[in-house]
Structure formats: structure tokens, C-alpha cells
């Protein structure tokens, strides 16, 4: 149960950091993604991966519970 909650908090944190990047470096977004600061580029990748991992782990745990 700790893993889905930790991933959920990681999703929230990455969303906040991505919002910070959009506010401060919003002019450097090219075709919907960051290219200039590596921090923002990495946070954008994490903001895609964290919700997917949260969903995968939660679905796996639901599957185990119902099996």
C-alpha cells in the first residue's frame, strides 16, 4: 500500500515542479516540450511516467486482491 501512495505523491510533486517550469520558462517550450533547461525536460518526463506507474501498480494490486 505504500508504493501507490508514494507514487501518487511523486505525481503531485512533479505536477507542481512542472507548473513552476511552465511559469518561469514558458517561452522556451517548443512543440509542447521543454528543450532548454535540463531540469524542466526531466520533470516533464517524470510527470508522464509517475501517473502511469501509479496506475500500473494500483491496477496490479487490485488484480491481486480480486484474484
Secondary structure, 3 states (H helix, E strand, C coil): CHHHHHHHHHHHHHHHHHHHHHHHHHHHEECCEECCCHHHHHHHHHHHHHHHHHHHHHHHHHHHHHC
